[in-house]
Amino acid sequence: MSVLEKAEAFIYGGGRRQLILAVCLIALVKTGIWHIPNLGYFGAVAQDPFSNPFADPEQHYLFWTWLGSFIAWAIGATGGAAFLLLHLFFALAFCALFIRTVFASLPEAEARTGLVLFALLPVSTTALFWIGPDGLTLLLMMAALAMPGAPAAALVLGVLLGMQHFEQGFFAAGALLFVALVMRWQGQPFRHPILSAALFFAGVVLGKLALVAIFARYGVVVNSGRLHYLLTNLTDLLAQFWFHWQVILWSVLGLGWFLVFKSFEAGRRYVAPLVAFAGLLLLLPISGDQTRVVAIASFPLVASTWLLDADFPKRLPKPTVAILATLWLVVPYAWVWQGKPMWSVFPYDLGLALHNLFGWFTPPAEPGNWPFL
């Protein structure tokens, strides 16, 4: 058997648990596990989520990512290690919920295809690459995707998402609602019902309003957050995109760009999702964390369109999936921060462990930023 034939046989003929374990282990090596460089700032919010600890107006946007720090405060996980582990739990729960949902929603062969496609996407491990608020953001999104026929749950999850990361939630839920409306008008099937999508979107807006009310109630002094940061740093953000747009575009989906190109073969079936995705790409020039912002904001759309809907996996021949999986083994992790391509942090994970055990390697004075210096 050739390498591709062996890959196909393993993906579709091997045990489900073995496939899931292999995908997780490969993803671990390709990505590694580290924390977002400014995790300590979110930890500062967790010390007292009803008082803004940031004197610098350009840091106020961090306070608006509030729910995760509030949960940490509520359960007493405000210490450095406890705070980190809580957000690691959110990230792992997101991945686990996707795996559970894809196998519960699709026939076995299509579910295995969906798992491989998920692994190709940088969003699948971005909350592990940068352990931090993204884990909870993605978990809330995934919970809504796991229950498309539960409008009440969509509303509640939308409210929580609006209190965690309003901007990403707003664009993610807006894209989902847009596609649901257009595809209903076209008479095309879509996994997410209009009612659930509308309530999810409304919940995000209500969550933001609830947060504003909480801040007003406790006298929290905070500016507009990300809007203030954007207006202050717009020139730099536009320059990052102008000079690095090729690697930035690639990093949003990585090998997952194949899904976009494959969709053109289906005609009207994927017009609305492609238009919505193109609209979300407009966030790239005004984002500093280019990959994580757009990969997360587009995740509900990407998952509903390509990963959790049986129609698309059926369109992919098994040999094609085997080729994509084999390429995934050797193609570096696609992730861009401030216009610059990053790399797997797994060697730094090993390096830090070897330093602690044997004194090998010499991390910088602030080892938390070691992979990103």
N, C-alpha and C positions, 0 to 999 in steps of 0.2 A: 504493500500500500504506500502511496505517496504521502507526503506531509499533510497536504490538504485533505486527502481522503481520511487520514487518521484524525485530523481535527474535526471533520464532519461526523465521523463515527463517534467521537467522544462527546460532541455537543448533543447529538440526537439519539445516540444509541447507548450511552453510558447512564449510570445512575444519576438521579436528579441531585442528590446531596453532593455527590462527587463533583458535578458541574458547578454547583453553587460555591463549594469550597475552593475549587480551582480558580474561579473568577475572582473571588474575594482575595485569595493569596496573591494572584497576579496583580490585582489592583493595588494591593498593599505595597508591593515592590515598586510598581510603576509610579506611585504617588507618594507613599510614605505618610506619616502622621506628624503634624506639628501644630502649633497654634498661631492664630492671627497675631501679628506683631503688637497690636494695640489692645490685646486681651485685658491687660491690667486696667485700662480705662473703663471697660465695661464692669470689671470687678469693683472699681471705685463707685460706680453707680449702685452696685448691689449692696454696698455698705449702708446706703440710705437712699432708696429709690424715690424719695419725696424731697430731695434737695439736689440741685445741680452742682456737681463738684468742679465744673470746668470754668476757669476764669477766662480762658481764651475763647472769643466768640466763634472762631473757626472750628472749635471742638464741640460746640453745642449739638451738632448733628448726631454725635454719638449718644447723647442722652435720649434722643427720640427712638433709638432702638432699645426699648424699655422693658418689654415683657420678660425676656430671658433673665435680666438682672433682677427683676421683681420676683420671679419664681425662686431664684437663688436666695434672695433675702428672706422670702417666706418660709423656705425649708431649712434655712441656716447654712446653706452651702456657699458662704461668702469668702471663705479662705481660698488661698491660691490653688491648692490641689483639688479641693472640693468643687470650686467653681469650674476648673478645667474639666474635671470628670463629668460634671453635670452636662456641659456642652458637648463633650465626647459622646455621652449617652444619647443626646438629641441626634447627633450625626449618625450614629449606628442605628438608632431607631428608624430614621428616615430610610436608610438602605434596606433594613429588614422589612419595613412596611412595603416598600416597592416590590421586593422579591415575593413577599406573601401575596400581594395584590395581583402581580402579573400571572402567577400560577393559579390563582383563584379565578381570574377573569378570562383566561384564554385556554384553548386546547393545548395539550402538552407540547406539541412541536412549535406552535406559535409562541407559547410562553418562553420556551428556551431561546427562540430567536429574539424575543423582547428583552430577555436578560442580557444577551450578548450585545444588543444595540444600546442598552442602558450603560453597559460597561464602557462602550466606546466614547460616551459623552463626558466631557470634563466635569459637568455638574454632578455626576454620580459620586465623585470623591472630593469635590471642592470643600465640603464641610469637614473633611478629614485633613486635607492639605493645610487648611486654615481653620483649626478648631476655634469656634467662636459663635457669634449670633446666627450664622448661616444655617447651622444645624437645626435650630428651632424653626427658622423661617421655612426651610425645605420640609420639615416634618409636618408643619401645619398645612402646607400646600399638598403634600402627599396624602394626608388624612382626608382632605376634601376630594382628591382624585379617587381615593379608595371607596368613597361612599357617594357616587354621583347621583344616586336616586334618593338622597336624604336631604331635602331642602333645609330643614331645621339645623342639621349639623353643618351644612354649608354656611349658613348665616353666622352661627357661633364661631366656627373656624375662621371665617372672614374677619369678625370682630377681633379675635385674638391676633390674626395676622396683621391687621391694621395697627395694633398696639405694639407689634414686634418690629415690623419694617413696612411702613405705609407705602413708600414709593415703589419698592419691588412688588408688593402685594397689589397695588393699584394697577400697574401695567400688566402684571400676570393675570389678574382676574379680569381686567378689561379686554385683554386679547382673547381669553377663553369665552367671554360673553359675546364678543364680536363674531367669533367663528361659529358659536352655537346659533346665533341669530341668522347669519348669512347661509349657513348650511341648511337650516330649517326652511328658509326662503327658497333655496335651490332644490329642496326635496332630497337632500343628501343625508345619510345617517351620520350622527355624531354621538360619541360616547357620553358626553356631558349634557344633560337636559338644560333647556333655557332657564327654567325656574331656579334650578340649583346654581347655575352660573350667575344669574342675576342677583340672587341672594348672597352669594359669595362676594360679588363685587360690592353690593350694598353694605355687607358686613365690614369690608375693609374700610370703607368711608366712615362707617359708624365707629369703628375702632379708633380711627384717628380723632374723631370728635370726642370720644370718651377720654382719650389721652389728654386732649386739650382741657377738658373739664377737670380731670384729676389734677393737672398742673395748676389750673386756676384755683382749685379748692385748697391746695397746699401752698399756694404762693410761690411756685417754682418760677424762677426767672430764666427763661430760655428763648433764644431767637428762633427764626424760621427753620433752622437746622440745615438740611441739605440744600435748600434754595439759597440760603446765605452763603454756604460753602461754594456752591456752583457759581454764583455771581462774583465772588471774590477771586476764584481760581479759573475762571472760564478760559482765559488766554492760554494758560498752561495746559489745561485739559484738551483744548482744540489742537494744540501743538503736538501733544502726545499721539493723538489719532493721526494727524497729518503725516507725521514722520514714520509711524509704525503701523499703518492701517492693514498691511498685508498679514502680518503675524497676529494682529488683533482679531481680524475677521476669522482667520483659521482657528484661533483658540476658542471661539464661542462654541463650536461643535466638534472640532478635531475631525476624526474619521467620520463622525456623524454627519458631515456635509454630504456624504453619500445618500443619506435619507432625503435630503432636499432635492438633489439631482434626480433620484429615482422617482420622486413625486411628480415630476413633469410628465412622466409617461402616462399618468392616470387622468389627464385632462382636467375637467371641472371638479373632480372629486377633491382635489387638494388646493384649489385656487385660494379659497378663503384662508386656510392655515398659512399658506406661503405669503399672502399679503400681510397677514398679522405678524408673521415672523420678520418680514422685511421692515415693518413699522418698528418693531422692538430693536432692530439693529440701529435705529436712529439714536438710541441711548448711548452708543459707543463713544461718539465724539465728546460727550459731556460726562463721562464716567472716568474716574481714576483707576478703579479696580475693574478693568474692562471685562475680563473673562467672567469673574464671579457675578457681576451685576447683571449682565445680559443672559448668561447661562441660567441663573436662578430665575430671573424675570420671565424667561421663555420656557421654563421647565413644565408648567402645567399644560401649555399649548403643545410642546413637543411630546410629552407623555401621552396626552389624550389623542393626539393625531397619529403618532408613529409607534409608540411602545405598547400601549394598552388596548388598542383597537385591532381586532384580529385581521381586519382587511389588509393593513400594510404588511405585517409579517408574512401573510400568505403570498404576497407579491414577490417575496425574496426567495429565490431558489436556495436550497441548502448549501450547494457548493459556493455560492456567493457569500453566505454568512460565514462559511469556513474561511474564505479568503480574508474577509474583514477581521475575523478573530485572530488569524495568523498575523496580519499586518499590525493589529493592536499590540501584539507581543513585542514588536521591535520599534514602533513609532513612539517617540518621546511624549511624555505627558504634555498636553496643550494647555498652557495657562500663562496669562499675561497680566502683569501688574505695572501700572504707570507707563505703559507702552513697551515694557521690557519683558522678554520671554523668561519664564522661570523654569525650574527643573525639579525632578523628584527629590523629596527631602529624605527619602529612605536611607541614603548613605550617611546623612547627618544623624538620623536616628541611631544607626549602628555606631557612628563615630562618638556620639555622646555616651552611649552605653559602654564602649570600650575605654573611653576616657575615665568614666566613673569606676570601672573595674580594674584597669591596668595602668591608667595614666597616659594612655596613648592619645595622640592628637591634642591640640590646644584650642579649645573654643574661645571666643572673644570674651571680654569682660561681661558683656550682656549676652549670654548664650541664647536667649530667646529669639534673637534676630539673626542667628548664625547663618541659616540657609539663604537669607535674603540680602546679605551684605554685598 
